[in-house]
Amino acid sequence: MGTGRTLRKESHVRPCKTPAGKARKAKAQRARLVKFGMAADKVAAMGDEDVRILVQRPAVVKKLIAKKA
């Protein structure tokens, strides 16, 4: 990979976020929460930000599921 001027201009090199990309990422994160053991209907009812926060801390999710069980 080069080190030229194009790569130093970060705002011009960084790709734009698209709605399709965001939806794809949210869907993958919801699937990950279901794999952790959360109920699919509860995950579907959650907002994108809540899902994102829980995916970042899988140990917390497992503790929450263990308390409810």
N, CA, C and O atoms as a GROMACS GRO file, in nm:
protein
  276
    1MET      N    1   0.084  -0.117   0.000
    1MET     CA    2   0.000   0.000   0.000
    1MET      C    3   0.089   0.124   0.000
    1MET      O    4   0.190   0.128   0.070
    2GLY      N    5   0.051   0.222  -0.077
    2GLY     CA    6   0.131   0.342  -0.090
    2GLY      C    7   0.117   0.438   0.026
    2GLY      O    8   0.034   0.418   0.115
    3THR      N    9   0.198   0.541   0.023
    3THR     CA   10   0.192   0.644   0.127
    3THR      C   11   0.180   0.781   0.063
    3THR      O   12   0.224   0.881   0.121
    4GLY      N   13   0.122   0.786  -0.053
    4GLY     CA   14   0.115   0.911  -0.128
    4GLY      C   15   0.011   1.008  -0.076
    4GLY      O   16  -0.051   0.985   0.028
    5ARG      N   17  -0.007   1.116  -0.149
    5ARG     CA   18  -0.096   1.224  -0.107
    5ARG      C   19  -0.241   1.179  -0.096
    5ARG      O   20  -0.313   1.225  -0.008
    6THR      N   21  -0.283   1.091  -0.184
    6THR     CA   22  -0.423   1.048  -0.180
    6THR      C   23  -0.459   0.983  -0.048
    6THR      O   24  -0.571   1.000   0.001
    7LEU      N   25  -0.368   0.910   0.009
    7LEU     CA   26  -0.398   0.840   0.133
    7LEU      C   27  -0.388   0.930   0.256
    7LEU      O   28  -0.434   0.892   0.363
    8ARG      N   29  -0.328   1.046   0.242
    8ARG     CA   30  -0.321   1.140   0.354
    8ARG      C   31  -0.448   1.225   0.362
    8ARG      O   32  -0.478   1.280   0.468
    9LYS      N   33  -0.521   1.236   0.253
    9LYS     CA   34  -0.645   1.313   0.252
    9LYS      C   35  -0.759   1.221   0.296
    9LYS      O   36  -0.830   1.166   0.213
   10GLU      N   37  -0.775   1.206   0.428
   10GLU     CA   38  -0.864   1.105   0.483
   10GLU      C   39  -1.009   1.121   0.437
   10GLU      O   40  -1.073   1.022   0.401
   11SER      N   41  -1.061   1.242   0.438
   11SER     CA   42  -1.201   1.259   0.405
   11SER      C   43  -1.231   1.221   0.260
   11SER      O   44  -1.346   1.190   0.227
   12HIS      N   45  -1.131   1.224   0.172
   12HIS     CA   46  -1.153   1.189   0.033
   12HIS      C   47  -1.133   1.040   0.008
   12HIS      O   48  -1.181   0.988  -0.092
   13VAL      N   49  -1.064   0.973   0.098
   13VAL     CA   50  -1.034   0.832   0.078
   13VAL      C   51  -1.137   0.744   0.147
   13VAL      O   52  -1.173   0.637   0.097
   14ARG      N   53  -1.185   0.790   0.261
   14ARG     CA   54  -1.277   0.709   0.341
   14ARG      C   55  -1.410   0.691   0.268
   14ARG      O   56  -1.466   0.788   0.219
   15PRO      N   57  -1.460   0.567   0.260
   15PRO     CA   58  -1.587   0.545   0.189
   15PRO      C   59  -1.706   0.599   0.267
   15PRO      O   60  -1.705   0.603   0.390
   16CYS      N   61  -1.809   0.641   0.195
   16CYS     CA   62  -1.930   0.692   0.257
   16CYS      C   63  -2.015   0.577   0.308
   16CYS      O   64  -2.016   0.468   0.250
   17LYS      N   65  -2.086   0.600   0.418
   17LYS     CA   66  -2.177   0.500   0.470
   17LYS      C   67  -2.306   0.506   0.389
   17LYS      O   68  -2.361   0.613   0.367
   18THR      N   69  -2.352   0.392   0.345
   18THR     CA   70  -2.476   0.386   0.267
   18THR      C   71  -2.586   0.326   0.354
   18THR      O   72  -2.556   0.250   0.446
   19PRO      N   73  -2.711   0.358   0.326
   19PRO     CA   74  -2.821   0.298   0.402
   19PRO      C   75  -2.823   0.145   0.392
   19PRO      O   76  -2.855   0.076   0.488
   20ALA      N   77  -2.787   0.094   0.275
   20ALA     CA   78  -2.785  -0.052   0.258
   20ALA      C   79  -2.676  -0.114   0.346
   20ALA      O   80  -2.697  -0.221   0.404
   21GLY      N   81  -2.562  -0.049   0.355
   21GLY     CA   82  -2.454  -0.099   0.439
   21GLY      C   83  -2.491  -0.096   0.586
   21GLY      O   84  -2.459  -0.189   0.660
   22LYS      N   85  -2.559   0.010   0.629
   22LYS     CA   86  -2.602   0.021   0.767
   22LYS      C   87  -2.704  -0.088   0.800
   22LYS      O   88  -2.698  -0.150   0.906
   23ALA      N   89  -2.798  -0.111   0.708
   23ALA     CA   90  -2.900  -0.214   0.730
   23ALA      C   91  -2.837  -0.353   0.737
   23ALA      O   92  -2.878  -0.436   0.818
   24ARG      N   93  -2.739  -0.377   0.652
   24ARG     CA   94  -2.669  -0.506   0.651
   24ARG      C   95  -2.598  -0.529   0.784
   24ARG      O   96  -2.601  -0.639   0.840
   25LYS      N   97  -2.533  -0.423   0.834
   25LYS     CA   98  -2.460  -0.433   0.960
   25LYS      C   99  -2.556  -0.455   1.077
   25LYS      O  100  -2.527  -0.535   1.166
   26ALA      N  101  -2.669  -0.383   1.078
   26ALA     CA  102  -2.767  -0.398   1.185
   26ALA      C  103  -2.826  -0.539   1.185
   26ALA      O  104  -2.848  -0.597   1.291
   27LYS      N  105  -2.851  -0.593   1.067
   27LYS     CA  106  -2.906  -0.728   1.057
   27LYS      C  107  -2.807  -0.831   1.111
   27LYS      O  108  -2.846  -0.926   1.180
   28ALA      N  109  -2.680  -0.814   1.079
   28ALA     CA  110  -2.577  -0.905   1.128
   28ALA      C  111  -2.564  -0.895   1.281
   28ALA      O  112  -2.544  -0.996   1.348
   29GLN      N  113  -2.574  -0.773   1.334
   29GLN     CA  114  -2.563  -0.756   1.478
   29GLN      C  115  -2.682  -0.818   1.550
   29GLN      O  116  -2.666  -0.876   1.658
   30ARG      N  117  -2.802  -0.806   1.493
   30ARG     CA  118  -2.920  -0.870   1.553
   30ARG      C  119  -2.905  -1.022   1.554
   30ARG      O  120  -2.940  -1.088   1.652
   31ALA      N  121  -2.852  -1.076   1.445
   31ALA     CA  122  -2.830  -1.221   1.438
   31ALA      C  123  -2.728  -1.264   1.542
   31ALA      O  124  -2.740  -1.372   1.600
   32ARG      N  125  -2.628  -1.181   1.566
   32ARG     CA  126  -2.527  -1.213   1.666
   32ARG      C  127  -2.587  -1.217   1.806
   32ARG      O  128  -2.551  -1.303   1.887
   33LEU      N  129  -2.679  -1.124   1.837
   33LEU     CA  130  -2.745  -1.124   1.967
   33LEU      C  131  -2.831  -1.249   1.985
   33LEU      O  132  -2.836  -1.306   2.094
   34VAL      N  133  -2.897  -1.292   1.878
   34VAL     CA  134  -2.978  -1.414   1.886
   34VAL      C  135  -2.888  -1.534   1.912
   34VAL      O  136  -2.926  -1.625   1.986
   35LYS      N  137  -2.769  -1.536   1.851
   35LYS     CA  138  -2.674  -1.645   1.876
   35LYS      C  139  -2.625  -1.644   2.020
   35LYS      O  140  -2.594  -1.750   2.075
   36PHE      N  141  -2.616  -1.526   2.081
   36PHE     CA  142  -2.576  -1.518   2.221
   36PHE      C  143  -2.680  -1.581   2.312
   36PHE      O  144  -2.649  -1.622   2.424
   37GLY      N  145  -2.807  -1.588   2.264
   37GLY     CA  146  -2.911  -1.651   2.344
   37GLY      C  147  -3.031  -1.564   2.373
   37GLY      O  148  -3.121  -1.606   2.445
   38MET      N  149  -3.034  -1.444   2.321
   38MET     CA  150  -3.150  -1.357   2.342
   38MET      C  151  -3.266  -1.403   2.255
   38MET      O  152  -3.245  -1.464   2.150
   39ALA      N  153  -3.387  -1.373   2.299
   39ALA     CA  154  -3.506  -1.411   2.223
   39ALA      C  155  -3.512  -1.326   2.095
   39ALA      O  156  -3.488  -1.206   2.098
   40ALA      N  157  -3.546  -1.392   1.985
   40ALA     CA  158  -3.548  -1.324   1.855
   40ALA      C  159  -3.653  -1.213   1.851
   40ALA      O  160  -3.630  -1.109   1.789
   41ASP      N  161  -3.769  -1.234   1.917
   41ASP     CA  162  -3.873  -1.131   1.914
   41ASP      C  163  -3.832  -1.007   1.993
   41ASP      O  164  -3.866  -0.895   1.955
   42LYS      N  165  -3.758  -1.026   2.102
   42LYS     CA  166  -3.711  -0.911   2.179
   42LYS      C  167  -3.603  -0.835   2.103
   42LYS      O  168  -3.600  -0.712   2.105
   43VAL      N  169  -3.516  -0.907   2.035
   43VAL     CA  170  -3.411  -0.842   1.956
   43VAL      C  171  -3.474  -0.764   1.841
   43VAL      O  172  -3.427  -0.655   1.808
   44ALA      N  173  -3.578  -0.819   1.780
   44ALA     CA  174  -3.644  -0.751   1.668
   44ALA      C  175  -3.713  -0.622   1.713
   44ALA      O  176  -3.725  -0.528   1.636
   45ALA      N  177  -3.757  -0.618   1.839
   45ALA     CA  178  -3.827  -0.500   1.890
   45ALA      C  179  -3.731  -0.391   1.935
   45ALA      O  180  -3.773  -0.276   1.955
   46MET      N  181  -3.603  -0.424   1.950
   46MET     CA  182  -3.505  -0.326   1.997
   46MET      C  183  -3.464  -0.231   1.885
   46MET      O  184  -3.474  -0.264   1.767
   47GLY      N  185  -3.417  -0.114   1.924
   47GLY     CA  186  -3.366  -0.017   1.828
   47GLY      C  187  -3.223  -0.051   1.788
   47GLY      O  188  -3.156  -0.130   1.854
   48ASP      N  189  -3.178   0.010   1.680
   48ASP     CA  190  -3.043  -0.017   1.629
   48ASP      C  191  -2.934   0.021   1.730
   48ASP      O  192  -2.834  -0.050   1.743
   49GLU      N  193  -2.953   0.132   1.799
   49GLU     CA  194  -2.850   0.176   1.895
   49GLU      C  195  -2.840   0.081   2.013
   49GLU      O  196  -2.730   0.052   2.060
   50ASP      N  197  -2.954   0.031   2.061
   50ASP     CA  198  -2.954  -0.064   2.172
   50ASP      C  199  -2.884  -0.193   2.132
   50ASP      O  200  -2.808  -0.251   2.210
   51VAL      N  201  -2.911  -0.238   2.011
   51VAL     CA  202  -2.847  -0.360   1.960
   51VAL      C  203  -2.697  -0.339   1.952
   51VAL      O  204  -2.619  -0.427   1.991
   52ARG      N  205  -2.656  -0.224   1.902
   52ARG     CA  206  -2.513  -0.195   1.887
   52ARG      C  207  -2.441  -0.195   2.022
   52ARG      O  208  -2.330  -0.245   2.033
   53ILE      N  209  -2.506  -0.139   2.124
   53ILE     CA  210  -2.445  -0.134   2.257
   53ILE      C  211  -2.430  -0.275   2.315
   53ILE      O  212  -2.327  -0.307   2.373
   54LEU      N  213  -2.532  -0.358   2.299
   54LEU     CA  214  -2.527  -0.493   2.355
   54LEU      C  215  -2.427  -0.582   2.282
   54LEU      O  216  -2.364  -0.667   2.345
   55VAL      N  217  -2.412  -0.564   2.153
   55VAL     CA  218  -2.318  -0.646   2.077
   55VAL      C  219  -2.175  -0.618   2.121
   55VAL      O  220  -2.089  -0.706   2.115
   56GLN      N  221  -2.149  -0.496   2.166
   56GLN     CA  222  -2.014  -0.460   2.209
   56GLN      C  223  -1.974  -0.530   2.338
   56GLN      O  224  -1.855  -0.542   2.367
   57ARG      N  225  -2.072  -0.575   2.417
   57ARG     CA  226  -2.043  -0.637   2.546
   57ARG      C  227  -2.111  -0.773   2.557
   57ARG      O  228  -2.213  -0.785   2.625
   58PRO      N  229  -2.057  -0.878   2.493
   58PRO     CA  230  -2.120  -1.009   2.496
   58PRO      C  231  -2.126  -1.071   2.635
   58PRO      O  232  -2.218  -1.147   2.664
   59ALA      N  233  -2.030  -1.040   2.723
   59ALA     CA  234  -2.032  -1.095   2.858
   59ALA      C  235  -2.153  -1.043   2.936
   59ALA      O  236  -2.214  -1.116   3.013
   60VAL      N  237  -2.186  -0.916   2.916
   60VAL     CA  238  -2.301  -0.856   2.982
   60VAL      C  239  -2.430  -0.921   2.933
   60VAL      O  240  -2.522  -0.946   3.012
   61VAL      N  241  -2.437  -0.948   2.804
   61VAL     CA  242  -2.557  -1.011   2.747
   61VAL      C  243  -2.576  -1.150   2.807
   61VAL      O  244  -2.688  -1.188   2.842
   62LYS      N  245  -2.468  -1.225   2.818
   62LYS     CA  246  -2.478  -1.360   2.875
   62LYS      C  247  -2.521  -1.355   3.021
   62LYS      O  248  -2.595  -1.443   3.065
   63LYS      N  249  -2.476  -1.255   3.097
   63LYS     CA  250  -2.517  -1.241   3.235
   63LYS      C  251  -2.666  -1.206   3.244
   63LYS      O  252  -2.736  -1.260   3.330
   64LEU      N  253  -2.714  -1.118   3.157
   64LEU     CA  254  -2.855  -1.082   3.156
   64LEU      C  255  -2.942  -1.203   3.126
   64LEU      O  256  -3.047  -1.222   3.188
   65ILE      N  257  -2.900  -1.285   3.033
   65ILE     CA  258  -2.975  -1.403   2.996
   65ILE      C  259  -2.974  -1.505   3.110
   65ILE      O  260  -3.075  -1.572   3.136
   66ALA      N  261  -2.861  -1.517   3.179
   66ALA     CA  262  -2.850  -1.611   3.290
   66ALA      C  263  -2.939  -1.568   3.406
   66ALA      O  264  -2.997  -1.653   3.473
   67LYS      N  265  -2.952  -1.437   3.431
   67LYS     CA  266  -3.038  -1.388   3.540
   67LYS      C  267  -3.184  -1.419   3.512
   67LYS      O  268  -3.258  -1.457   3.602
   68LYS      N  269  -3.226  -1.404   3.387
   68LYS     CA  270  -3.366  -1.426   3.353
   68LYS      C  271  -3.402  -1.574   3.350
   68LYS      O  272  -3.518  -1.609   3.367
   69ALA      N  273  -3.303  -1.660   3.329
   69ALA     CA  274  -3.330  -1.804   3.320
   69ALA      C  275  -3.332  -1.870   3.457
   69ALA      O  276  -3.353  -1.991   3.467
   0.00000   0.00000   0.00000
